[in-house]
């Protein structure tokens, strides 16, 4: 839709860039928060050696965990696209 002065609205520009109805997932609420303790299964290992687990599709890096481990981890940091956790003894 053209604005009052013939230019496209911000919404029109964003829809062209992201596609109609698509919203970046980093604006969605996160399934974890700092301090949460979770039982996680490590699905893979990142290039720097941290275990990778997921909760509702949200990535959680767990230091010291190995692929295939089922661990109890505490969330220490939550970011837009991932969280960082440490093992709980």
C-alpha positions in Angstrom: 0.0 0.0 0.0 1.4 3.4 -0.9 1.7 6.0 1.8 0.4 9.5 1.7 3.5 10.7 -0.3 3.7 7.8 -2.7 6.2 5.7 -0.8 5.7 2.3 0.6 4.8 1.9 4.2 7.2 0.2 6.6 4.9 -2.8 6.9 4.9 -3.2 3.1 8.7 -3.2 3.0 8.9 -5.7 5.9 6.5 -8.0 4.2 8.5 -8.0 1.0 11.7 -8.7 2.9 10.2 -11.5 5.2 7.2 -12.7 3.3 3.6 -12.2 4.3 2.8 -13.4 7.8 6.3 -14.3 8.6 7.7 -13.0 11.9 11.3 -13.7 13.1 11.2 -16.3 15.8 13.5 -14.2 18.1 10.5 -12.1 19.0 8.6 -15.0 20.3 8.5 -15.9 24.0 11.3 -18.3 24.9 10.5 -21.8 26.4 13.1 -21.3 29.1 14.3 -18.7 31.5 17.4 -18.1 33.6 17.4 -20.4 36.6 15.3 -23.2 35.1 16.5 -26.7 35.7 15.7 -29.1 32.9 16.2 -32.7 32.0 17.7 -32.6 28.5 18.9 -35.1 25.9 22.0 -34.0 24.0 21.4 -34.4 20.3 24.7 -33.2 18.9 28.0 -31.5 19.8 28.8 -28.0 18.7 32.2 -27.1 17.0 33.5 -25.7 20.4 32.5 -28.9 22.2 29.3 -27.9 24.0 26.4 -30.3 23.9 23.3 -29.2 21.9 19.8 -29.9 23.2 16.4 -28.5 22.1 13.3 -27.6 24.0 10.3 -26.9 21.8 12.7 -26.2 18.9 14.7 -23.7 20.9 18.5 -24.5 21.0 20.2 -24.9 24.4 24.0 -25.3 24.6 25.2 -27.3 27.6 28.9 -27.1 28.4 30.5 -30.4 29.3 27.8 -32.7 27.8 28.3 -35.3 25.2 26.0 -36.5 22.4 23.6 -39.1 23.6 23.8 -38.0 27.3 20.6 -37.3 29.3 21.5 -34.5 31.7 20.0 -32.2 34.2 21.1 -28.6 33.3 20.5 -25.1 34.7 19.9 -22.3 32.3 22.4 -19.5 32.9 21.8 -17.2 30.0 18.9 -16.7 27.5 19.5 -15.0 24.1 17.3 -14.4 21.1 18.0 -17.6 19.3 19.5 -19.9 22.0 20.2 -20.4 25.7 23.3 -21.5 27.6 23.2 -24.0 30.4 25.5 -25.7 32.8 25.4 -29.2 34.2 23.8 -29.7 37.6 25.5 -32.2 39.9 
